[in-house]
Amino acid sequence: MSSEPTRHETEKGQMSAEGSELERTLGFVEAMTLGGGTMIGAGIFILPGIAAETAGPASSVSYAIAGFVALLAALSLSELATGMPIAGGSYHYVNRALGGLFGAIVGWGMWTGLMFASAFYMIGFGQYLVEPIPFLDGRVFIVGLGLVGLVLLLGVNYYGTEESSAFQNVTIGVETAIILVFVAVGVFFIDPGNLEPFAPFGPGGVVATTGIVFISFLGFEIIATVAGEIKNPGRIIPLSMILSVVLVTILYVLVMLVSTGVIPFESLGDSPIPVSDVAVTYLGPAGVVAIVFAAIIAAISSSNSSILAASRVIYAMGRDGVVTDWFNVSHPRFYTPHRAIAATGGLTAVLILVGLEVETIIALLAEAASFSFLVAYSLVHVSLVVFRRADPDGYDPSFALPRPLYPAVPILGVVLSLLVVSQMATVVVVIGSGIVAFGVVWYATYTRGRVVSEGLLSEAIRGRPAEPFRVVVPVSNPATQRGLLRLAAASAHANEDRGTPELVAVNVTPVAHPSPLQNVEADRFEHQRDLLNNAHDIAAEMDVTLRTRTVVAADVGEAILDVLEEEAADEVILGWDGTLGRDGHVFGATVDPVVRSARCDVSLVNLRNETVGTPVALVAPGHNAPVVAHQAAEFATVDGTVPTLLNVQSPRGRNDSNAKERGRSVVVDAAEAAGLAPDEYDIEVVVADDIGRAIVEATSQYDTVCVGLSGRTEGSRIPFGTVTERVVHDVPSNVALIRGS
């Protein structure tokens, strides 16, 4: 790939989803804006009244507990996100670790939870607009304004996620500054008498309130969701997630202490705009205007983040086959998941409309959203343990919890999350449990037959599997796909002594101008899916483990190189049309970078016939000769033949009786270096004045010809001799050009 490609990766079969990656353009400030800025959202303006009503001044402790639970989740997510820095967040990690069933549960839970959150924010938006204006009154106006705000945000997201992100950045700085002034001035107006009794409803009220206010801490999940777009993810992801949770927790605790210290908690609990009522006592009318303005933009920015994240969740579920791929379509002009956005907006609008009949809708939406994410984070903690136990290839976190934080963090995270859930209102537990049950039923009736991912749980139970011998096969042409996979399977099985055979089939879709923060184009997704599903069927016939990856990138060759690095490939087998010297390239713009720079064995194969048959390896003195000989032996196993190792000698004078012996010596040395026993190959030595012609005539008798390439490069060129060129042009057989690592 190019240095910052836009990528979309999936695994199916023994192929679980690998999620998607976008261009890495987000730095520390941007990540903090997405995470911390989203948390300093509508929850800080709407929930203090509800929290004070159920926990009194001890609601500050409820926020502290919620922040600690969120911090535990952020720690686990930080390791997972740096181990797999691609888009998807909690849904992706759970789906990859625990399989499709739990992926469906978390996917539906996150989607509905984010919609609950967005509806909560939009109703709060309506409340802060309606309450200060005398001629606006009643729930109809609150709900109506919430719907208007929702429609505007849907338009922003429909037009482009890059635009929505820029819009978000503008609003967050202003609201943060206003809240800091509110706290800094308010501490001087706290009446200690208002803080007594501190916990009028006891510990049960404090824990129950934690479940209501946990929605305030969902912002750090956004960082994990866009992990594939963050530069230097190993440093920025954990730093921004952990720091944002800690700072926002401190800020929330201070806001609650100021709010319940300035106004008695009974009065605060009766107010739909609590922070505004607190501000008027010491900041006057100007302070109220500032708070109302901050509350409005907070509701807008928080709802915008929730819509953005929710649409990506259902879009990813469509990509992975958890729901219909109808959702996995991008707008042909704006490249946004317009169907996912429309579905998210429609159901969010319904939730807002419920507010016309249900007076407690604000608390209900907040707590339902919190329930969904507490369940999701419990499974995230379990997923971390599974990844640690299974230690799958490609999982190499640059941030790892040290002992004793591991396993203390995931264990404590599960216990505290479930403890908070157990103290929630019965109606919320019923709603949340209903969503979980729906996810189970959905998986059983719809997803199970479409998604074959089993996750890593069984591997975690068994422990770390043996190291694989991994062969990567870029595939794009159905006509040559079977032949390439047969060769790759043969190579993998021939190296079983070096590791468990594993194939990785990768399809790269070129995109001229990848755009940051926009969803991947879906124009050729069906082709990719069909191609890679077919690859899975072929691999099953060959008794070899197969994973598949789809990649969208500006530069196909660089994309393949990135995959080879990420997979720590032992070998790559590329299809090639046999063309040389085209448009300033040796083998072509896609193939040249791989041949030149791949740090593994490379086989460049021009498949002209379906039969691999008996391979012949052209063996000449040099370090590449053993690689060519070994590759020919591997290819021979496809049809159960014995390879021929061919050497052509030029006579040294008229009566050179030693020519054949010299040639035989070259072949034997190469075979020994390749680890081949004498009965695993045949020898052919040809003596001729015209070496090129002799090679063409001799190799034309075989089905597949293996020829070595130099491992050296000359500037940007890839050196190969005229003999190689003649074989490519004149021999009718399959031709494989081999370059050792």
Phi, psi and omega in degrees: 000166170291174187295333178226072184281159168264126190226151176223117187239138172222151172241138173222155178092234166277047201224069173277163189297135176258001175078208184217156178230139177247180183293136184275098183235356186264124177263195184296315182298316180296320179294319177295324178296316179294317184278293182297320181297323178290323179291327176278064187242211187297333181302328183285341181260334187257317189284336181307323179294314180295319181295318179295324181294329185258345182226352182068205179302336179290359174301336175296326176291323177301317177295322179295318178295315178300320178295322179293318176299318178295323179296319177299316178296321179296323178295313178295317180295327180298316178295315181297319184290326177280338174282331178221072186285068177229164185292150176140327177063212186303320180303313183296315185294317179293317179299319181288321185277315190253353176097180189296326181299306181288331174298319178294319179298311182289322179300309178295321180296316180293318181297310180293321179299318178292326176290320174303315181297315181297318178296320177302313180296319184288326175291321174298322175303314179295320181298316183288340174278321187282314189302317183284348185255113188303320186279355173259123181208153174097159183290334180298317179292320180298311180293319180298315179293325176298319179293321178298314178299320179299315181299319179297318180292323176299322178297318179298314181290325179294321182290322178170133180291335177293320179293321180294324179293317178297319178299319181297317184299326183293322188280331191288321180300320183294310183295324180295317180298319180295317180295320179298321176295317179305314182287314185298322179278323186295332182299336181278353182246012179288131174260109182307332180296330179290342182270005179243133352289147187287320181234075185296339182251011174075180181300325180300319178295323179295314181292319179299321179293329177304319179296327179289315189274354182300334178304333182295343187252019183284349186299326183295335177298330179299324179298317178293324182296325181255026182304329181288353182249005186262128177289148179046057187300328182299331180259314190286322183299304181296321182297313183289322180293311184291315182295320181296319179295315182297312183294318181291323177300314178301316181296317180296318179299316179295319179300318181290322178295319177294313185297312181281343177275332181274320181237137175305142188297334178296318179290322180296322182293337181275353187263132174281346178231067192299316184294324177296319179294328177289315185298327185295335183288335181226352176248352177070190182303322180297322178294322178296316178300317180296317180294316179300317179297315180295321180296320181295311182289332176294316179298319181294312183292321180292317178294323178298317178296320181294318178296317179301311182291318182297318180294327177290327179295310182290330175296316179292324177296323176294322178297320184275357179085007178290323171235179180300143180286005171303327179284341186268053181230134178259150180296134184296339181254316186265349179058031176252156180282074191297325179291318178297320179295316181296317179295317178299314180296320181298313181289327176296321178298320178298317179297322177295318181296332177301334179298344177292332185250336185250108184292329182271023186300325182300306180296323181295314179296317181298315184288325178295319177296318179298318179303311183301318184280330175295320175296316180299317182289330174301316180289332175296317178299317178297321180298323178299316179298319179297315179296320178297317182290314184283327181046060184290157177297141181091347178265100184221074185295133176279344172241116180233136179297124178279162171287140009267007180300328172251125012262016184298318183298306180296323180294311180296324179299315178296314183298312183291321179299314180291327176297314179297317179300321183294339182264003181284163179300149183301318182297324179290318178298321178296314179298312181297317179295326176298321178293318177298315180297322178298319178299321179294312180297319180300316179298315184293324187262336185237307191285324191303321182280352184251334181243122184258012180292130178254356181073193185249006186300316181295323178292324179295322179292319180284335186100180185295129179286170177296152178297137181273159163259113193252125176246124178264134181233101172294129181232139176211339185247112181302334183292329182251356186302312182299315181297317180295318180292326176297316178296318181295318179297320178297317179297317182295315180294325181292345181248028181300335178290342180263346180162166179296128182299132178212134175252146172235108177270126182235134175244128181248125175257120180284137175234129187296315185224082177301138183246130180296147176062015172249152182284150184295140176300146182246015185305320184247023183294321179298319178298315179300313182299314180298316182299314185281329172296320177297322177299321178297319179297317180297316181296324179298324178295330186263005177055054179220142178292134181230134166242152179237150176223138171246137185229137173245122186206161179285326184237111186295315181299314179294327177297317178297318177300319178298318179297318179300321179291314182297324183273354185051051187294143173272334184203149173231135177242116184249138170282153185205144186274002177086003180277137178239145172063050182251130175052041177080006179247156178284301181251346182137159184297329181281317189280322185307311181299327181290312180298323185283324194239349183298137181262038176215173176296140182237129172241117180258111193244127172255101183274108179258339179227155179288333184273128173280320173058223180264115178279153171236134178251125177279110187251122176230159180303139180146164185291340182277345185301316179298324180296317180295316180298316181294320180296320177298321178295321178296313181298328182297334182289344179302313181249013176068038180252179177246127183287155173252132176259116188252133171230135179247127182247142172266129183295143177261077183101177187290321186245059181273089183282350183264359185302313182294324180293321177298315180298318179297321179297319178299316181295313182298317179299317180294319181294319179296318179296331179277354180079023181267134175282156183303330181274003181262005179201158172253157181245136172226127177238128179243133177249123183202150176288319179265092186297317182300313180295319180297320179296316180298315181294319183289315184287336181295344180279355184249162183279326183222134182246128177251124182232140182275146170250153177291143175280350181272157174238151178243095187065235178265004183266157176247110185286135169210150187277174178293333178298314178301316181298319180293321178298315181298318185278324193253342182269128183281354185282173168298142181235129176239119176265124189248132175228121180286162181287000000 
